[in-house]
Amino acid sequence: MKITAIDTCILTIPMQQTLRKQFAHHKLVVAEISTDEGVAGLGYTMGFAGGNVEAIQVYLETRLKPVLLGQDPQFIGRLWERMYRADSGKKHGIAAFALSALDIGLWDITGKLAGLPLYKLWGAVSDRVPAYGSGGFAAYSVEDIIGEAQKYAALGCKYYKLKIHHPDPRENRRRVEAVRRALGDGVRLMVDVNQRLDVLASIEQAKLLEDLDLVWYEEPVIADDVAACAEVARSIRIPVATGENAYTRFEFRDLIEQRAARYLMPDVCHANGFTETLRIAQLAAAHQVLVSPHLAHELSIHVVGALSNGFLVEFMDWIPPDLFEQALVISEGCFQIPERPGHGMVLAPGAREKYRGG
Ligand SMILES: [Mg+2]
């Protein structure tokens, strides 16, 4: 069996409702892998707020696609290694996004050939995965945040995450308190710093929030500085979560060894695909660290469904109903993993034409 073609495109997905207050759109770099036996795989990565997609597409087309053409798509381990080592290795940033899209497409093909959804191919733990509602951006009013949180709570989500981006830490506390009061005891909260503070400011901010029963305190400092993250983790009582800006098992190993986080958040569309994300998750399991993947819930559910140390998937409700053929089903705050072979996501007829272009 051979890969005969890889067709790429950029899809621009406009944001609706509350999300539009923060972002005009997100973009996807899509890679559709064709084979000489008619089985095809869909891979993609997401440019949050549209970032980097042109560069990702060019890197994929010029540096990684030639590695895969003519090869057997079922030898994912071999092909992953060849892609990883292309250009002298180091698959971070744009190169890691590109590799991720292709790895996801290769696993889609392999799942289809096996006739199994990926979580079962990987040794299923559960066919239902709990999700947390995610949003609460800086451009939202407190009322916007409460409205968004209540929408996720109405789907049964027991957790909601908001950003704490205000320069005044006391204002961030006021926002978190207001959401907590509005939602009551049935929903627990987590907060996201998104790397905006230095060590001392992050510790000061966390201490102002310690009595609010938060599940985690996310990306407390710049993601490159593992020692700084570990210093915050040692100094505060809220568990730290991080990992959406880490790309390889080596970076996650450092986070684990330095005890920089209790929750790790690889993104299957950044962290060199399903292949590397599963390695990261197994490494975390050996250290009793929980994994809660960043975004891409429609793909991440397969990872969490195959893990003993999976926690929650991040549910940011930005996918329009006409992008994929079938909608995911969520009830009582849990996604039902589709039984369709592969990852089970198929672009809807007309979606390419409707959303194509920058
Ligand atoms: Mg985050």
Residues whose N, C-alpha, C, O or C-beta is under 5 A from the ligand:
A	BS01	MG	D192
